[in-house]
């Protein structure tokens, strides 16, 4: 995460707020996303703490800025009944898969180390997550849900999507945000519209950054 941040050190996507890039509906959606508090609505407190711990391992965040509330974004998606609209074979519906997977992961942590997942040292959390990714966890609590399917198609996917749905992550990767109403024109490889962020070249592309700020 630090490497991406260093590539766009002066870029802030929210500087587009009052410009021609976004309309009222876009600003409404982004404002709602920015206002999400790091508190659970769908998850129980224990489940929520587990999601926080998982997110911290899958998407570690720099400490020099406020973190993206990944767990809260996942929680709100489930609470608002926003689903993919499809299901992978063997994977329950979104909310059911999360509840089952979190229960099973905590059961694995308790059986192996005598503590729930969120209370484990980071190294042991990583060990369990790698085991889940490779299909090596076999606790009865998984039921018919294979741990590697939960990792790939639900847990890991939702956490990464939640992170990159937040303006903080957009600034970090130099993305210009939603294309409404302005749109994007230059879509080929290594092309960018003039209102998009200019990537630094070893920290010396200050002129491009200044130009980018002017066209916002």
Secondary structure, DSSP 8 states (H G I E B T S, - for coil): -HHHHHHTTT--GGGGTTSTTB-HHHHHHHHHHHT--S--SSS-HHHHHHHHHHHHHHS---SSS----HHHHHHHHHHTT---S---TT---HHHHHHHHHHHHHHHHHHHHSS-GGGS-HHHHHHHHHHHHTT----GGGTT--HHHHIIIIIHHHHHHHHTTSHHHHHHHT-----SBS-----STT---TTS----STT--HHHHHHHHHH-
